[in-house]
């Protein structure tokens, strides 16, 4: 394979990191909705923890996007 083709394949594989971030955020907020439905009194604490978890999961996706862009344009 040529070097250019390998670069595109590697950047495409990095998209799985963005997929993982999206699935992670979905699962976090699914858990938040279920937790608030069971016990509405702890909504504030659950929401704060969910936002922290979502930020960390999105960090994975942004990191993968950055690496993919570096692979494409370097």
N, C-alpha and C positions, 0 to 999 in steps of 0.2 A: 504494500500500500504506500501511497505517497504521503508525505508529511502533512499536506493540506487536508487529506481525507481523515487522517488520524486526529487532527485538531478538531474537526467538526464532530467526529464520533465522541471524543472526550467531552466537548462542550454539551453535546446532547445528553450524555450520561449524567452530567452535573445537574440536569433538570430534575432528576429523581430527588435531589436534596430539596428543591422547591416544592415538589409534590409531598415530601415528608413534612415540611413545615405547614402546608395547607391542611393536611390530614390531622396533624397535631393540634392546630388551632380549632378545627372542627370538633375534635374529641374533647378538648378542654371546655368549650362552651356548651357542648352536649351535657357534660358532667355538671356544669354550673346550673343549667336549666333543671336538670333532675334534682340536684341538691336543694335548689330554692323551692321546687315543687314539694319536696318532702318536708322541709323546715324553713318557712319564710323568714323566721326571726334572724337567721344568720346570713342574710343576703349580702350585707355590706362586707363582711369578712370573706365570704366566698368570692364575691366579685373582685375584691382587691387581689386575692390569690390567683384568680383566673386571668386577670390582666397581666400579672407578672409572668405567669406561665405562657401566655400568648406572646408576650414580647420575646421571651427566650426561644419559643418555637419559630417565630418569624425571623429571629436572628439567624437561625439555621438556613432558612430560605434565602435571605439576603446574602449570607456568606457564600452559598452555592452559586447565586447569580453573579457575584463579584468574581469568583474563580472562573466561571464559564466565560465571562467577558474578557478576563485576562488571557484565557486560553485562545479565544478567537482573535483578539487584536494584538497579540504579541508575536 
